[in-house]
Structure formats: structure tokens, C-alpha cells
Amino acid sequence: MTQLWNFPGGIHPPENKHQSTARPIRKAGIPERLILPLQQHIGAPAEPLVQPGDKVLKGQKLADVTSGMGVPVHASTSGTIVGIELLPVPHPSGMSDWCIVLEPDGDDAWCELSPIADYRKLHRDDVLNLIREAGISGMGGAGFPTNIKLRPPSDRKVSTLIINGAECEPYITADDMAMRERADQIHGGIKIMSWILRPERCVIAIEDNKPEAVEAMRKASEGTQAEVVVVPTKYPSGGEKQLIQILTGMEVPSGGIPADIGVMCQNVGTAMAVYRAINRGEPLISRITTVTGAGVDDPGNFEALIGTPTRHLLDQAGFHPERVNRLILGGPMMGYTLEDTSVPVIKTTNCLIAATENELPMPPPEQPCIRCGMCAEVCPMELLPQQLFWHARAQDFDRAEHLNLFDCIECGACSFVCPSSIPLVQYYRYAKGEIRTQRAEQIKADRARERFEARQARLEREQEEKERRREERARAAAEAQKKKEAEAEKAVAEGEATDERSARAAMVQQALERKKARPAAAATSEASTEKPDIESLEKQLNQAKGKLETMESMLDDARAAQADNVEKLERAVAKNLDRVKRAEDALTEARKQLETEDGQ
């Protein structure tokens, strides 16, 4: 026999469960339209894969999560997509979100399904992917994607798998009736999850106020490793952390998860959905929801299509709106008031209460805290609700978080016993929401800062690269200028040497010519003068002008670059100018002489 432990605190509110267990589970039927929110789970919202006007079949994927954590959304029946709109969705704030609106055609025609004959022949990752593709998220809590939960970190071995059938909150009997009528399907899902996780122990926990469910689950589990354990009725024994403590005596560390201590919890509704996904190939398109309260004539449990408007579900149970004082989505402890009956049933909708004034009266006005300490006595997490309330009201969120605000499971036990009628859970939810908002803004600011810093670093790198290229160009220009100056100096030196050699050669040539002229003059006995060589003089003048232009160009470049050899080039230019002038004078004189001789 399994040893049981107790958890601190807890309360025993009126159960009010018998009203909805008198009849078997009924089909809620197909409403006139289905509203399918794109986010029915923890994580990123799904993105539509269809457009208005598309014809779809039952079970067809309508939306999927392309990045991040999440699961797809499927068509609950066949019909036509008539819109993708912002519509009210289940949320304590009454917020609206994006929804796919499906108008049923009445045929209820399935798409092609792919059941698995023997999942044990598949790889575990393939089975987990099938669970994801079926759109399964936790059906007993916040809607955490089941495929991710069934894949704990590699360094954390799950030794105990707990199937949560406690269903401790008043009024709610959806899991109770599922275990009574569909125990085989639930056990089939347990076998699949056990095959994936390979735990040493598998426990099905059911409160002792559900004897029919206990009997049915024991019968379905005969000959298997799964053990049905009956736990005492106390609220909130169905809380994940509380149930783990009851069955193992271990506590989940603050800020941790059950896998940290080798335990995993799954809801019985989730187990049934896993069975249908693998053995039948059916995605999660319906769930069992309790409809109860004195505001309906025929309370009970209904298998409702995901996306069914709550008004349609209420009408199936004989709804009398004139009697109703409050509509509550969820249980009376953790649920919230529903203002709009067009809000749809989603994957986590387990109960709908149509309560009269006598049944669930509106709470009286909030009174000052009298410091009685009753809230601390009943807190199952051993927190300090009174101090959390003060800090939340004062918006001192740092101190509230320091007092482990996020360990609060929002069970409502503190609010239930408060003699001052303080809505403590509402304060805690508000504080959590503000802290999450601040964190999101901080993350957003950090990302913006990172983007800015990355941009600045990029600009600095680009500027450094530009500066490096500029310096390289400057070095290259300086080297080119230095080379040019060296060539100029060489040209000047070569020019001067050439001029000297030319002058000496000319003098030698003239001497030779004079020597040759003397015998000729003596032989002819005529006083005559040698005719000048005009062509040679013109050639010398052109050469001198070409050198002058070259030297002037080099001088201009040197002046522009403020080079050190400007003065030397100026002297060279002056010499070349003088040389050009002498050549011009010589050519002019020769032409005159030639004209004189021709005249004689």
C-alpha cells in the first residue's frame, strides 16, 4: 500500500459535485459557428494556415506555431472559414484575441486520419511529434504543450509519473465522469506516456469522493504497472505540487518544476487525448466540460467541440439567464466571472457554472485587514498572504517577489477564509501581471540596447575600416610622390649631364669642321662662310622645348605636393629656359645668314 503524506493548509469547501454526475456524458452538438482562438496554450500563438472562404474538413490543421513553444489548432468540424477576427476569449480580463471563425456545413466530414497500429515500433521523438501535431496541451491546468512536458531535460530522469484524477475543486466533475466512462482510453494514454518516459513508478491519484471512478480505473489498470491511489479529499489536493507532496513526501523547490525531483504530473483528460491522437489519429478537437449550477435545469457533463460558444453549451443544459447572478468559467475557487456568453470553449475549459444569488452570492465589499492570520493558516504553499497583499496593494513588487509571490498557485483558499472579504487572489494576479509586464518591457529594452550597441559597434568598425583605407591611400600616395621626386631628381641630373656632354660634343664638332674648312678655303682662294644647318638647329630647339615642358610639369607637381625639391626643379627650369632661348637665337641668326647669302 502506498504511503501518503499531507500538505500544509488546505480547506474543505462545499463540494456541490452530485448535481452534474446524475447523467452520462452527452454530446453538445454542432453550434451555428465555431470560434477557434489562435492561442489556447502557454507559449506563442499559432499563425493561420487558412483564409476566409476556404473549405475545411474536420480535424484539418487550421493554424500552427512556426517559432517558439506551442501547438497547432484544428477544425472541430467540416465547414467554411468565414473570418479571422479579434473576438472575446476566455481570460479574467475579458480580453479579445485573434480567432478563426468556422461556419459548420453539417456534414461533420473527417479529413484523412493516420492511426498508429503499434507506436512501440516508432522512435519516441516521432511519437512526441505526433502528440504535438495533434494539438495536445495540458487539459487540467494552464495548457502547457504536452509534447514538451513529456520531454524533460536529459539530466533529469523521471522516476514517478502521476496521473492527476483528484479534481478537487467544487462543482467540477469532468475528469470524474471521464474516468467512469472512458477508463480504457485514459489507461491507453497512460501506457503511451509511460512508454515515452520509462518511469519506475506510475500512480493514478483519485480523491476518495469518487468511488465509481476509482473502481473503473482499477479495473482498466489490472495487470499493469499503474497503481490507483485514493487520496483524502481536501482542497487543493489536485494542485500539482500538493499532489506530489501527498504521494511522494517531496516538495518541488521554489521556482522549480516537478522534473527537478524526478516527478511528472499529467491530467486524465490529457491522457485520453494522447490515446486518441496515437491510436485513432484524431487531433484534439473536443473536450469534456461540466455545465452546472442552479441556473440550468439539466446540469451535467458535455463533450463540446473546441470553439463552441458558451451560450450554446449553456442552452444544452437548459439555461435560464433570468435566474443567474454570476456566470463562472472554471470552478468557484480558481475560476472567474464570465461577462460575454459568446466566449468559446477552449482546450482548458473544464467547467461552466450558472450560479444564482443564493448559490454563489456576490462577495461583500472589501474591509480592512484585521490581521487574523487565517489566510496564512490555510495557504498550501506556506506563504505569507497578508504581507503579499500589502506589497501588492502598495505596488511594491520587488518585496512581493522576494516573498515568493510566484510560488502562489492562486488556489483561492486565502480569499475563501478571509473575514474581511479581501479578494487576495486578485491582488496577487495583478502583481504577477505587472511584474511580467515589467520583465517583458525590460527584455524589450535590453534587446533594443543590444541592437543599438551592435549598430554602434558596426558603425565604429566601418569607420575604422574607412580610416584604415584612407591611411593606406595616404601611404601609397606618399610613396608614389617620393618615387616621383626621386625620378625628378634623376631626370634633372641626367639632363644636366646630357647638356654638358652635348655642349662638349658641339665644340668638338665645330673644331673639326673649322679644321676641314681651312684647306677648302685655301684651295679655292675664296673668302666664303659655311652655310648654317637649319634642320639641325630646329631639332635642337624642339628638344630643348620638350625638356622645358617636362621640367615645368614636374615643378608644378612638386609645388602642389609641397615637395622638398621645388628649388632644385626651379633651377633646372631656369637652365632649360636659357637653353631654349639660346637655341632660338641660334636658329634666328642662321636663318638671317642664309637669307643674306641667298641675296648675294
C-alpha positions as CSV (number, residue, x, y, z in Angstrom):
1,M,0.0,0.0,0.0
2,T,1.3,3.4,-1.0
3,Q,2.3,5.7,1.9
4,L,0.6,9.1,1.8
5,W,1.8,12.4,3.2
6,N,-0.1,15.6,4.0
7,F,0.4,19.1,2.7
8,P,0.1,22.2,4.9
9,G,-3.0,24.3,5.0
10,G,-6.0,23.5,2.7
11,I,-9.7,23.9,3.2
12,H,-13.0,21.9,2.8
13,P,-15.5,24.0,0.9
14,P,-18.9,22.5,-0.1
15,E,-18.3,20.1,-3.0
16,N,-21.6,20.5,-5.0
17,K,-20.5,17.8,-7.4
18,H,-23.5,15.5,-7.3
19,Q,-25.7,17.8,-9.5
20,S,-23.6,17.1,-12.6
21,T,-22.9,13.3,-12.2
22,A,-26.5,12.1,-12.4
23,R,-26.4,11.6,-16.2
24,P,-23.8,10.2,-18.6
25,I,-21.6,12.4,-20.7
26,R,-23.6,13.9,-23.5
27,K,-22.7,15.4,-26.9
28,A,-23.1,19.1,-27.0
29,G,-23.8,19.0,-30.8
30,I,-22.6,21.4,-33.5
31,P,-23.2,25.1,-33.0
32,E,-24.0,27.6,-35.7
33,R,-20.4,28.8,-35.7
34,L,-17.2,27.8,-34.0
35,I,-14.7,30.4,-32.7
36,L,-11.2,29.0,-32.5
37,P,-8.6,31.2,-30.7
38,L,-5.1,31.0,-32.1
39,Q,-3.7,30.8,-28.6
40,Q,-5.2,28.2,-26.3
41,H,-1.9,27.2,-24.7
42,I,1.1,28.5,-22.9
43,G,3.6,29.8,-25.5
44,A,3.5,31.6,-28.8
45,P,0.2,32.0,-30.6
46,A,-0.5,29.9,-33.7
47,E,-0.5,31.5,-37.2
48,P,-3.4,30.9,-39.6
49,L,-2.8,28.5,-42.4
50,V,-6.3,29.2,-44.0
51,Q,-8.1,32.2,-45.3
52,P,-11.7,33.3,-45.3
53,G,-13.6,31.4,-47.9
54,D,-11.6,28.2,-47.5
55,K,-13.5,24.9,-47.2
56,V,-12.1,22.7,-44.4
57,L,-12.6,19.2,-43.1
58,K,-13.0,18.0,-39.5
59,G,-9.6,17.5,-38.0
60,Q,-7.8,19.6,-40.6
61,K,-5.0,21.8,-39.3
62,L,-6.0,25.5,-39.4
63,A,-3.1,27.2,-37.7
64,D,0.3,26.3,-36.4
65,V,3.1,27.8,-34.3
66,T,6.1,28.5,-36.6
67,S,8.6,29.6,-34.0
68,G,8.7,29.1,-30.2
69,M,6.7,26.8,-28.0
70,G,3.1,25.9,-28.9
71,V,0.8,23.5,-30.7
72,P,-1.5,23.7,-33.7
73,V,-5.2,24.4,-33.9
74,H,-7.6,22.1,-35.8
75,A,-11.0,22.3,-37.3
76,S,-13.6,20.9,-34.9
77,T,-15.9,20.0,-37.8
78,S,-16.2,20.5,-41.5
79,G,-17.3,23.8,-43.0
80,T,-16.2,27.1,-44.3
81,I,-13.8,29.7,-42.8
82,V,-15.8,32.9,-42.6
83,G,-13.3,35.2,-40.9
84,I,-10.1,35.7,-38.8
85,E,-11.1,38.3,-36.3
86,L,-10.4,39.8,-32.9
87,L,-13.1,38.3,-30.6
88,P,-13.5,37.8,-26.8
89,V,-11.6,34.8,-25.5
90,P,-11.5,33.1,-22.1
91,H,-9.5,35.4,-19.8
92,P,-10.0,37.0,-16.4
93,S,-9.7,40.5,-18.0
94,G,-12.3,39.8,-20.7
95,M,-9.7,40.5,-23.4
96,S,-10.1,39.8,-27.1
97,D,-7.6,37.9,-29.3
98,W,-7.3,36.6,-32.8
99,C,-9.7,33.8,-33.7
100,I,-10.6,31.7,-36.7
101,V,-14.3,31.7,-37.3
102,L,-15.7,28.4,-38.8
103,E,-19.2,28.0,-40.1
104,P,-20.1,24.3,-40.0
105,D,-21.7,22.7,-43.1
106,G,-23.5,20.0,-41.0
107,D,-21.6,17.1,-42.7
108,D,-19.1,16.7,-39.9
109,A,-16.8,15.1,-42.5
110,W,-13.4,14.0,-41.3
111,C,-10.1,14.6,-43.1
112,E,-7.9,11.6,-43.7
113,L,-6.6,10.2,-40.3
114,S,-3.4,8.2,-39.7
115,P,-3.8,6.0,-36.7
116,I,-0.7,4.1,-35.4
117,A,-1.2,0.4,-35.1
118,D,1.9,-0.1,-32.8
119,Y,3.5,3.1,-31.5
120,R,6.3,1.0,-30.0
121,K,7.8,0.5,-33.4
122,L,8.3,4.2,-33.7
123,H,11.1,6.3,-32.2
124,R,10.0,8.3,-29.2
125,D,10.7,11.6,-30.9
126,D,8.2,10.5,-33.6
127,V,5.5,9.8,-31.1
128,L,6.1,13.1,-29.4
129,N,5.8,14.9,-32.7
130,L,2.5,13.1,-33.3
131,I,1.3,14.4,-30.0
132,R,2.3,17.9,-30.9
133,E,0.7,17.7,-34.3
134,A,-2.5,16.6,-32.6
135,G,-2.5,20.0,-30.8
136,I,-2.5,18.5,-27.3
137,S,-1.8,20.8,-24.4
138,G,-2.4,20.2,-20.7
139,M,-6.2,19.9,-20.2
140,G,-6.2,20.3,-16.4
141,G,-4.2,23.4,-15.8
142,A,-2.6,26.2,-17.8
143,G,-2.4,24.4,-21.1
144,F,1.4,23.6,-21.3
145,P,2.2,21.8,-24.6
146,T,2.2,18.1,-23.7
147,N,5.0,17.1,-26.1
148,I,7.4,19.5,-24.4
149,K,6.3,18.4,-20.9
150,L,6.9,14.7,-22.0
151,R,10.5,15.6,-23.0
152,P,12.2,16.5,-19.7
153,P,15.8,17.7,-19.7
154,S,18.3,14.9,-20.4
155,D,19.8,15.3,-16.9
156,R,16.5,14.8,-15.1
157,K,15.2,11.3,-15.1
158,V,11.5,11.0,-14.4
159,S,11.1,8.2,-11.9
160,T,7.5,8.7,-11.0
161,L,4.6,9.5,-13.4
162,I,1.5,10.8,-11.6
163,I,-1.9,10.8,-13.4
164,N,-3.9,13.5,-11.7
165,G,-7.5,12.5,-11.3
166,A,-8.0,14.3,-8.0
167,E,-10.3,17.0,-9.4
168,C,-10.5,18.8,-6.0
169,E,-12.3,22.0,-6.9
170,P,-16.1,22.2,-6.1
171,Y,-18.6,21.7,-8.9
172,I,-16.2,20.3,-11.4
173,T,-16.8,16.6,-12.4
174,A,-15.4,16.4,-16.0
175,D,-12.5,14.2,-15.0
176,D,-14.7,12.1,-12.7
177,M,-17.1,11.3,-15.5
178,A,-14.3,10.6,-18.0
179,M,-12.7,8.1,-15.6
180,R,-16.1,6.4,-15.0
181,E,-17.0,6.1,-18.7
182,R,-13.7,6.2,-20.6
183,A,-11.2,4.5,-18.3
184,D,-9.9,2.3,-21.1
185,Q,-9.0,5.4,-23.3
186,I,-7.3,7.1,-20.3
187,H,-5.3,4.0,-19.5
188,G,-4.3,3.7,-23.1
189,G,-2.9,7.2,-22.9
190,I,-1.1,6.4,-19.7
191,K,0.6,3.4,-21.4
192,I,1.8,5.6,-24.2
193,M,3.2,8.3,-21.8
194,S,4.8,5.5,-19.7
195,W,6.5,4.1,-22.8
196,I,7.9,7.6,-23.6
197,L,9.1,8.4,-20.1
198,R,10.0,4.9,-18.8
199,P,9.3,5.8,-15.1
200,E,9.9,3.4,-12.3
201,R,6.5,4.1,-10.9
202,C,3.1,5.2,-12.3
203,V,0.4,6.4,-9.9
204,I,-3.2,7.3,-10.7
205,A,-4.3,9.6,-7.9
206,I,-8.1,10.0,-7.3
207,E,-9.8,11.7,-4.3
208,D,-11.9,9.4,-2.0
209,N,-15.1,11.2,-3.0
210,K,-15.1,9.5,-6.4
211,P,-15.6,5.8,-5.7
212,E,-17.0,5.0,-9.2
213,A,-14.0,6.5,-10.9
214,V,-11.7,4.6,-8.6
215,E,-13.3,1.3,-9.4
216,A,-13.3,1.9,-13.2
217,M,-9.7,2.9,-13.2
218,R,-8.6,0.0,-11.1
219,K,-10.4,-2.4,-13.5
220,A,-8.7,-0.7,-16.5
221,S,-5.3,-0.9,-14.9
222,E,-5.3,-4.6,-13.9
223,G,-2.2,-6.4,-14.9
224,T,-0.2,-3.1,-15.5
225,Q,2.4,-1.2,-13.5
226,A,-0.1,1.7,-13.0
227,E,-1.3,1.9,-9.4
228,V,-4.6,3.6,-8.4
229,V,-4.1,5.5,-5.2
230,V,-7.0,7.1,-3.3
231,V,-6.1,10.4,-1.6
232,P,-8.1,12.2,1.1
233,T,-10.5,14.9,-0.1
234,K,-9.0,18.3,0.7
235,Y,-8.8,21.4,-1.4
236,P,-6.4,21.9,-3.2
237,S,-5.1,18.3,-3.2
238,G,-5.4,18.4,-7.0
239,G,-2.7,21.0,-7.3
240,E,0.3,19.6,-9.0
241,K,2.8,20.5,-6.2
242,Q,0.3,19.4,-3.5
243,L,-0.4,16.0,-5.1
244,I,3.3,15.4,-5.5
245,Q,3.8,16.1,-1.8
246,I,0.9,13.8,-0.9
247,L,2.2,10.8,-2.9
248,T,6.0,11.2,-2.5
249,G,6.5,13.4,0.5
250,M,8.8,15.6,-1.6
251,E,8.4,19.3,-2.3
252,V,9.0,20.9,-5.6
253,P,11.7,23.6,-4.9
254,S,10.7,27.2,-5.1
255,G,10.9,28.4,-8.7
256,G,11.5,24.8,-9.8
257,I,9.5,22.2,-11.7
258,P,8.5,18.6,-10.8
259,A,11.1,17.2,-13.1
260,D,13.7,18.7,-10.7
261,I,12.8,16.0,-8.2
262,G,12.1,13.2,-10.8
263,V,8.3,13.5,-10.9
264,M,5.9,14.4,-13.7
265,C,2.1,15.1,-13.5
266,Q,-0.4,14.6,-16.3
267,N,-4.1,15.1,-16.3
268,V,-6.5,12.3,-17.0
269,G,-8.0,14.4,-19.9
270,T,-4.6,14.8,-21.4
271,A,-4.0,11.0,-21.2
272,M,-7.3,10.4,-23.1
273,A,-6.3,13.0,-25.7
274,V,-2.9,11.2,-26.2
275,Y,-4.6,7.9,-26.7
276,R,-6.9,9.3,-29.4
277,A,-4.1,11.1,-31.1
278,I,-1.9,7.9,-31.4
279,N,-4.4,5.0,-31.6
280,R,-7.0,6.8,-33.7
281,G,-5.1,9.6,-35.4
282,E,-7.5,12.2,-34.0
283,P,-6.3,15.7,-33.1
284,L,-7.7,17.5,-30.0
285,I,-10.9,19.0,-31.3
286,S,-13.3,18.4,-28.3
287,R,-13.2,18.1,-24.5
288,I,-15.5,17.2,-21.7
289,T,-16.8,20.2,-19.8
290,T,-19.1,20.4,-16.8
291,V,-22.1,22.6,-17.0
292,T,-23.7,23.1,-13.7
293,G,-25.3,25.5,-11.2
294,A,-28.9,26.4,-10.2
295,G,-29.2,28.5,-13.3
296,V,-29.6,25.4,-15.6
297,D,-32.3,22.8,-15.4
298,D,-30.3,19.8,-16.6
299,P,-26.7,20.1,-15.3
300,G,-24.2,17.5,-16.5
301,N,-21.0,16.9,-18.5
302,F,-20.9,17.5,-22.2
303,E,-18.4,16.6,-24.9
304,A,-18.1,20.0,-26.5
305,L,-16.3,20.9,-29.7
306,I,-13.4,23.2,-29.2
307,G,-14.7,26.7,-30.3
308,T,-18.3,26.1,-29.1
309,P,-19.7,29.4,-27.8
310,T,-20.5,29.1,-24.1
311,R,-24.1,30.2,-24.7
312,H,-24.6,27.1,-26.9
313,L,-23.3,24.9,-24.2
314,L,-25.4,26.5,-21.5
315,D,-28.5,26.0,-23.7
316,Q,-27.8,22.3,-23.9
317,A,-28.2,22.2,-20.2
318,G,-31.4,24.2,-20.0
319,F,-30.1,27.7,-19.3
320,H,-32.3,30.3,-17.6
321,P,-30.4,33.6,-17.8
322,E,-33.0,35.4,-15.6
323,R,-32.1,33.2,-12.7
324,V,-28.4,33.7,-13.0
325,N,-26.5,36.1,-10.7
326,R,-23.0,35.1,-11.9
327,L,-21.6,33.0,-14.8
328,I,-18.2,31.5,-13.8
329,L,-15.8,29.9,-16.2
330,G,-13.9,27.3,-14.2
331,G,-14.5,26.4,-10.6
332,P,-15.7,28.7,-7.8
333,M,-12.3,28.8,-6.3
334,M,-10.0,29.4,-9.3
335,G,-12.4,30.5,-12.0
336,Y,-13.5,34.0,-13.0
337,T,-16.7,35.8,-13.9
338,L,-17.8,35.5,-17.5
339,E,-19.3,38.6,-18.9
340,D,-19.8,37.5,-22.5
341,T,-21.5,34.2,-23.5
342,S,-20.0,34.3,-26.9
343,V,-16.7,33.3,-25.4
344,P,-15.7,29.9,-26.8
345,V,-14.8,26.6,-25.2
346,I,-11.1,26.1,-25.5
347,K,-8.7,23.2,-24.6
348,T,-8.5,24.2,-20.9
349,T,-12.3,24.9,-20.3
350,N,-13.3,22.3,-17.7
351,C,-16.4,23.9,-16.1
352,L,-19.1,26.5,-16.6
353,I,-21.2,27.5,-13.6
354,A,-24.5,29.3,-13.9
355,A,-24.9,30.4,-10.3
356,T,-27.9,32.0,-8.7
357,E,-27.7,34.7,-6.0
358,N,-28.3,32.2,-3.2
359,E,-25.9,29.7,-4.6
360,L,-22.9,32.0,-5.1
361,P,-23.7,35.4,-3.8
362,M,-21.6,38.4,-4.8
363,P,-18.9,39.0,-2.3
364,P,-19.5,41.8,0.2
365,P,-17.4,45.0,0.0
366,E,-13.8,44.7,0.9
367,Q,-13.0,45.6,4.5
368,P,-9.6,46.5,6.1
369,C,-7.4,43.5,7.1
370,I,-7.8,42.6,10.7
371,R,-4.5,40.6,10.8
372,C,-6.3,37.4,12.0
373,G,-3.7,35.2,10.2
374,M,-6.3,32.7,8.8
375,C,-5.0,33.2,5.3
376,A,-1.6,32.0,6.4
377,E,-3.0,29.0,8.1
378,V,-4.8,27.7,5.0
379,C,-2.1,28.5,2.4
380,P,-0.9,25.2,0.9
381,M,2.4,26.8,-0.2
382,E,3.2,28.2,3.3
383,L,3.4,31.7,2.0
384,L,2.6,35.0,3.9
385,P,-0.7,36.1,2.1
386,Q,-1.2,39.1,4.3
387,Q,2.2,40.6,3.6
388,L,1.9,39.7,-0.1
389,F,-1.4,41.6,-0.1
390,W,0.1,44.7,1.5
391,H,3.0,44.8,-1.0
392,A,0.8,44.1,-4.0
393,R,-1.6,46.8,-3.0
394,A,1.3,49.2,-2.4
395,Q,2.8,48.2,-5.8
396,D,5.9,47.2,-4.0
397,F,6.5,44.4,-6.4
398,D,10.1,43.7,-5.5
399,R,9.2,42.9,-1.9
400,A,6.3,40.8,-3.1
401,E,8.5,38.8,-5.4
402,H,11.0,38.5,-2.6
403,L,8.3,36.8,-0.5
404,N,7.9,34.1,-3.3
405,L,4.8,35.6,-4.9
406,F,5.3,33.4,-7.9
407,D,5.0,30.3,-5.8
408,C,1.4,31.2,-5.2
409,I,-0.8,28.7,-7.1
410,E,-3.8,31.1,-6.9
411,C,-6.0,28.3,-5.3
412,G,-8.2,30.9,-3.6
413,A,-8.0,29.3,-0.2
414,C,-6.9,32.6,1.5
415,S,-9.7,34.5,-0.1
416,F,-12.2,31.9,0.9
417,V,-11.5,32.2,4.6
418,C,-10.8,35.9,4.8
419,P,-13.3,37.5,7.2
420,S,-12.7,40.9,5.6
421,S,-13.7,39.7,2.1
422,I,-10.5,40.8,0.6
423,P,-10.1,39.4,-2.9
424,L,-6.5,38.4,-2.2
425,V,-6.0,36.3,-5.3
426,Q,-7.0,39.2,-7.5
427,Y,-4.2,41.3,-5.9
428,Y,-1.7,38.5,-6.4
429,R,-2.7,38.1,-10.1
430,Y,-2.4,41.8,-10.5
431,A,1.0,41.9,-9.0
432,K,2.2,38.9,-11.1
433,G,0.8,40.6,-14.3
434,E,2.6,43.8,-13.5
435,I,5.9,42.0,-12.8
436,R,5.6,40.1,-16.1
437,T,4.8,43.3,-17.9
438,Q,7.9,45.0,-16.4
439,R,10.0,42.0,-17.3
440,A,8.7,42.0,-20.8
441,E,9.5,45.7,-21.1
442,Q,12.9,45.2,-19.6
443,I,13.6,42.4,-22.1
444,K,12.4,44.6,-24.9
445,A,14.6,47.5,-23.6
446,D,17.6,45.1,-23.3
447,R,17.1,43.9,-26.8
448,A,16.8,47.4,-28.1
449,R,20.0,48.3,-26.2
450,E,21.7,45.3,-27.7
451,R,20.6,46.3,-31.2
452,F,21.8,49.9,-30.6
453,E,25.2,48.7,-29.2
454,A,25.6,46.3,-32.1
455,R,24.8,49.1,-34.6
456,Q,27.3,51.4,-32.9
457,A,29.9,48.7,-33.0
458,R,29.2,48.1,-36.6
459,L,29.5,51.8,-37.4
460,E,32.7,52.0,-35.4
461,R,34.1,49.0,-37.4
462,E,33.1,50.7,-40.6
463,Q,34.7,54.0,-39.6
464,E,37.9,52.1,-38.6
465,E,37.9,50.4,-41.9
466,K,37.4,53.7,-43.7
467,E,40.3,55.2,-41.7
468,R,42.5,52.2,-42.4
469,R,41.8,52.5,-46.1
470,R,42.4,56.3,-46.0
471,E,45.8,55.7,-44.3
472,E,46.7,53.1,-46.9
473,R,45.8,55.5,-49.7
474,A,47.9,58.3,-48.0
475,R,50.8,55.9,-47.6
476,A,50.5,54.8,-51.2
477,A,50.3,58.5,-52.3
478,A,53.3,59.4,-50.2
479,E,55.3,56.5,-51.6
480,A,54.3,57.5,-55.2
481,Q,55.3,61.1,-54.5
482,K,58.6,60.0,-53.1
483,K,59.2,57.8,-56.1
484,K,58.2,60.7,-58.4
485,E,60.6,63.1,-56.6
486,A,63.4,60.6,-57.0
487,E,62.7,60.2,-60.7
488,A,62.6,64.0,-61.0
489,E,66.0,64.4,-59.3
490,K,67.4,61.7,-61.5
491,A,65.9,63.4,-64.6
492,V,67.5,66.7,-63.6
493,A,70.8,65.1,-63.0
494,E,70.7,63.3,-66.3
495,G,69.5,66.5,-68.1
496,E,72.5,68.5,-66.8
497,A,74.9,65.8,-67.7
498,T,73.4,65.5,-71.2
499,D,73.7,69.3,-71.7
500,E,77.3,69.2,-70.7
501,R,78.1,66.3,-73.0
502,S,76.1,67.9,-75.8
503,A,78.0,71.2,-75.4
504,R,81.4,69.4,-75.4
505,A,80.4,67.4,-78.4
506,A,79.2,70.5,-80.3
507,M,82.5,72.3,-79.5
508,V,84.5,69.3,-80.8
509,Q,82.3,69.1,-83.9
510,Q,82.8,72.8,-84.6
511,A,86.6,72.5,-84.2
512,L,86.6,69.6,-86.6
513,E,84.5,71.5,-89.1
514,R,86.8,74.5,-88.8
515,K,89.8,72.3,-89.4
516,K,88.2,70.9,-92.5
517,A,87.1,74.3,-93.8
518,R,90.7,75.8,-93.8
519,P,92.1,73.5,-96.6
520,A,89.0,74.0,-98.7
521,A,89.3,77.8,-98.3
522,A,92.9,77.7,-99.2
523,A,92.3,75.6,-102.3
524,T,89.6,77.8,-103.7
525,S,91.2,81.1,-102.5
526,E,87.7,82.4,-101.9
527,A,86.6,84.1,-98.7
528,S,83.4,82.3,-98.0
529,T,81.4,81.3,-94.9
530,E,80.0,77.8,-94.2
531,K,76.2,77.6,-94.7
532,P,74.3,77.1,-91.4
533,D,72.4,73.7,-90.8
534,I,68.8,75.0,-90.2
535,E,67.4,71.5,-89.8
536,S,69.8,70.6,-87.1
537,L,69.2,73.8,-85.2
538,E,65.4,73.3,-85.4
539,K,65.8,69.8,-84.0
540,Q,67.9,71.1,-81.1
541,L,65.3,73.8,-80.4
542,N,62.5,71.2,-80.3
543,Q,64.5,69.0,-77.9
544,A,65.1,72.0,-75.6
545,K,61.4,72.9,-75.6
546,G,60.4,69.3,-74.8
547,K,62.8,69.2,-71.9
548,L,61.5,72.5,-70.7
549,E,57.8,71.3,-70.8
550,T,58.8,68.2,-68.8
551,M,60.7,70.1,-66.2
552,E,57.8,72.7,-65.8
553,S,55.3,69.9,-65.3
554,M,57.5,68.3,-62.7
555,L,57.8,71.7,-61.0
556,D,54.0,72.2,-60.9
557,D,53.5,68.7,-59.3
558,A,56.2,69.4,-56.7
559,R,54.7,72.7,-55.8
560,A,51.2,71.1,-55.4
561,A,52.7,68.5,-53.2
562,Q,54.9,71.0,-51.3
563,A,57.8,68.7,-52.0
564,D,61.4,69.3,-50.9
565,N,62.9,69.5,-54.4
566,V,61.0,72.6,-55.6
567,E,64.0,74.8,-55.5
568,K,66.1,72.4,-57.4
569,L,63.5,72.0,-60.1
570,E,63.1,75.8,-60.4
571,R,66.9,76.0,-61.2
572,A,66.5,73.2,-63.7
573,V,63.6,75.0,-65.4
574,A,65.6,78.3,-65.5
575,K,68.5,76.5,-67.2
576,N,66.2,74.9,-69.7
577,L,64.6,78.3,-70.4
578,D,68.1,79.7,-71.1
579,R,68.9,76.8,-73.3
580,V,65.7,77.3,-75.3
581,K,66.5,81.0,-75.7
582,R,70.0,80.2,-76.9
583,A,68.6,77.7,-79.4
584,E,66.0,80.2,-80.6
585,D,68.7,82.8,-81.0
586,A,71.0,80.4,-82.9
587,L,68.2,79.4,-85.2
588,T,67.3,83.1,-85.9
589,E,70.9,84.0,-86.6
590,A,71.3,81.1,-89.0
591,R,68.2,82.0,-91.0
592,K,69.4,85.6,-91.3
593,Q,72.7,84.4,-92.6
594,L,71.1,82.1,-95.0
595,E,68.9,84.9,-96.4
596,T,71.9,87.2,-96.8
597,E,73.9,84.6,-98.8
598,D,70.9,83.8,-101.0
599,G,70.6,87.6,-101.7
600,Q,74.2,87.9,-102.9
